Amino acid sequence: GTLSEKLGMLVAAHADCKEILSEMVLFTARLVSENRYLLPLLFTEAMSHAHFRSKGNRQTKMTPPEFMGTFLRLIQEGQSRGEFRQDVPAEIISEMFPSVFQGAACSHIDISFEENIGLKLKLLIAGISAD
């Protein structure tokens, strides 16, 4: 299945935003682990994710790419439901997810890519949770 199909199934199951976000990250980790050529594409998308573009002295918002946009929307929804902390902007939180993949890809720790992401994800979810 695809990322959007997985998202659709989780939303249809009425999962909370924490569960959906975690499942989406783990699903993406499985896809990347099985198809390593996706990793550079993931980083390219994250790198092209410029929230702001300078226009003289003004800053104008740009639309985030699909991967980043999916995580951003889930975090915003979780914040509106009170699942995620609101003292940090959703855009800042969403920027942390590509870092999880980058850190796992560059890791020298003797665990699988998916396990590495799973452990980093636990820390990230704990840090952004409102409870």
N, C-alpha and C positions, 0 to 999 in steps of 0.2 A: 504494500500500500504506500500511499504518498503521505506527506506531512499534512496536507489539507484534509485527506480522508481520515487520518488518525484524529485530527482536531475535531472533525465533524462527529465522529463516534463518541468522543469524550464529552462534547457539549450535549449530544443527544442523551447521554447517560446522566446528565445533570451533575457532573462532577464539579467540585469546588475548584477555584482558580489555582490553588496550590497543587492539587492533584493533576490538573490539566497541564500546568507549566512543567511540573516534574516529568510527567509522561512524555510531553513533547520533547524535552531535552534528552531523555533516555532513548526515545525513538530515533531522534536525530543522531545520537551517539551510535546506535546500532547501524543505521544507514551508513554513516561515515566509516565505521569499523569494517563493514562489509564492502564498502566502495571507497577506498582511500582517495580516489581521484576527486571526491566531493569536498575533501578538506580544504584544498586551495580555493575552491569556489566559495566555500563558507567564509573564509578569511577575506576574499576579494569583495564579497558582498558587505561584510562588516566594515572593511576599510573604506568602501565607497559611501558608507552611511554618514554623510555629513548633515548634522541637524541644521547647521546654519551655513549660509553662504554670504560672504561679504559683498555688499553693494555700496561702495563708497563707505560711509560711516554707519550705514544701516545693516541690520542682520535680518535675513528672511528665512523662514522655516522651509525645509525641503521634506518631501515625503520619504520615509524610510523604506529600504528594500523589504521584500516579502518576509524573509527570515526574521529580521529585526522588527519589522512591523507586527508580526504575529506575537512575539514576546512582549512587545510594548503594549499591545492591546490587552493581553492577558494580565499584565501588571496593573494597567489602568483599571481594568474591571475588578481585579482583586482589591485595589485600593478603595474603589467605590463601595465594595461590599464589606470593607473593614478587615479583610484577610491579610493585607499587606500594609506595612507601615506607610504613613503619609508624610513623614518628615523629610523624605528623600524623593526628589522628582522621579516619576516613572521612567523618564528618558535616561536618567543616570543608572537606574537599576538595570534597564534593558541592555545597556552597554556592557554589563558585566558578563553576559552569557557567552559572547564570542571569546572572551578571555578564558572562560572555563575550558572551551575546546582547544584554544591555543596552548594553555598550560598543560593539558593532558597530552597534546601532540608533541610537546617539547620535553615531557617528563622523562627522567632517567630511572624512576622508581619501577621496580619489577612487579607491576600489576598490569592487567589489561587496560586498554584505552577506555572501554566502557566502565570498568570498575573505577578507574581514576576519575572519570566524569561523574559517576554516581556519588563518590565521596565528596568531591568538590561541590556538587549540587546540594548535598545535605547541609553543608555549611552556608551556602548561599541562601537556601530557603529559610534556614533558621535565622539568618541575619535580616531578611526582608519581611519576616512574619510579624504581624501585629501583636500576637500573643506571647 
